[in-house]
Amino acid sequence: MRLLRIVFGVIVGYAAMAVLITLVQETWLGGVGYYESSLVELGVAGFFTFLSAAVGAAVGTAIAGVRTRAVAATMSVLVVIETTVLTLSGSLSDPLWFDMVASASLIVGILLGGELVRRRPGHTAVAPAA
C-alpha cells in the first residue's frame, strides 16, 4: 500500500507541476523562450516555474502520506530523463546552458517542496520496523 501511495504521489505531483508550468509559461505569459522573451518575462517565468515545481512535489509528497523523500527524488529523476531526451533529440531551441539552469531550478523546487511537506508537523510517519 505504501508503494502505491508513493507511485500515485509521483504521478499526481508530476502532473500538477506540468499543468502549473504550462499555465504559467503558455497561458499566462503567452509562451516563454530565451530568444523570444524579455529579461523580466524570463525572471517571472523562472520564479513561477520554480514555485510550480515546489507545489507539484508538495502535492505528491502529501499524497504519499509518509516521511519519505522518494516522491521528490523520483520526480527529480524524471526531470533529468525528460531534459536528456529533449536535449539529445534536438527538440530544444534555447541555449543548452539555459535549459540546464531551468532543469536545475525545477529539481531544487521539487526537493524544497517535498521537504517542506515531509517536515511539517503532523505529517504521517511510518512506524519503525520491529
C-alpha positions in Angstrom: 0.0 0.0 0.0 2.9 2.4 0.8 4.5 1.9 -2.6 1.2 2.5 -4.3 0.8 5.8 -2.4 4.3 6.9 -3.4 3.7 6.0 -7.1 0.4 7.8 -7.1 2.0 10.8 -5.4 4.7 10.9 -8.1 2.1 10.7 -10.9 -0.2 13.4 -9.4 2.7 15.6 -8.3 4.4 15.5 -11.7 1.1 16.1 -13.5 0.3 19.0 -11.2 3.8 20.5 -11.8 3.3 20.1 -15.6 -0.1 21.7 -15.6 1.1 24.7 -13.4 4.2 25.2 -15.6 2.0 25.2 -18.7 -0.4 27.7 -17.2 2.4 30.0 -16.2 4.6 29.8 -19.4 2.0 29.3 -22.1 -1.3 30.7 -20.9 -0.3 33.5 -18.5 2.9 34.6 -20.3 1.9 33.6 -23.9 5.0 31.4 -24.4 8.4 31.8 -22.9 11.7 31.3 -24.7 15.3 32.6 -24.3 15.2 34.4 -27.7 11.5 35.4 -27.6 11.1 36.8 -24.0 12.3 39.8 -22.2 14.5 39.6 -19.2 11.6 40.5 -16.9 9.4 37.8 -18.5 12.2 35.2 -18.1 12.5 36.2 -14.4 8.8 36.0 -13.8 8.6 32.7 -15.6 11.6 31.3 -13.8 10.2 32.2 -10.4 6.7 30.8 -11.0 8.1 27.7 -12.7 10.3 27.1 -9.6 7.2 27.6 -7.5 5.2 25.2 -9.7 7.8 22.5 -9.1 7.7 23.1 -5.4 3.9 22.9 -5.4 3.8 19.7 -7.5 6.3 18.0 -5.2 4.4 19.1 -2.1 1.2 17.7 -3.5 2.9 14.4 -4.4 4.6 14.1 -1.0 1.3 14.9 0.8 -0.5 12.2 -1.2 2.2 9.7 -0.3 1.5 10.3 3.3 4.8 9.1 4.5 8.0 10.7 5.7 9.9 9.8 2.6 12.0 11.6 0.0 11.0 9.0 -2.6 8.4 11.2 -4.3 10.8 14.2 -4.7 13.7 12.0 -5.7 11.7 10.2 -8.4 10.2 13.5 -9.7 13.8 14.9 -9.9 15.0 11.8 -11.8 12.1 12.3 -14.2 13.1 15.9 -14.9 16.7 14.7 -15.7 15.4 12.0 -18.0 13.0 14.4 -19.8 15.7 17.0 -20.2 18.2 14.5 -21.5 15.7 13.1 -24.1 14.7 16.6 -25.2 18.3 17.7 -25.5 19.5 14.6 -27.4 16.6 14.6 -29.7 17.3 18.3 -30.7 13.8 19.4 -29.6 15.0 22.3 -27.5 15.5 25.7 -29.2 17.1 27.6 -26.3 20.8 27.6 -25.4 21.9 24.4 -23.7 23.0 26.3 -20.5 19.6 28.0 -20.3 17.7 24.6 -20.4 20.2 23.1 -17.9 19.6 26.0 -15.5 15.8 25.7 -15.9 16.0 22.0 -15.2 18.2 22.5 -12.2 15.7 25.1 -10.8 12.9 22.5 -11.2 14.9 20.0 -9.3 15.7 22.4 -6.5 12.0 23.4 -6.4 10.9 19.8 -6.3 13.3 19.0 -3.4 12.2 22.0 -1.5 8.5 21.4 -1.9 8.9 17.7 -0.9 11.0 18.6 2.1 8.6 21.3 3.3 5.7 18.8 3.4 7.8 16.0 4.7 8.9 18.0 7.7 5.6 19.7 8.5 4.2 18.9 12.0 1.6 16.2 12.0 2.7 14.7 8.6 2.1 10.9 8.7 5.2 9.0 9.7 5.8 5.3 9.0 6.3 3.3 12.2 9.8 1.9 12.5 10.2 -1.8 11.8 10.2 -4.1 14.8 
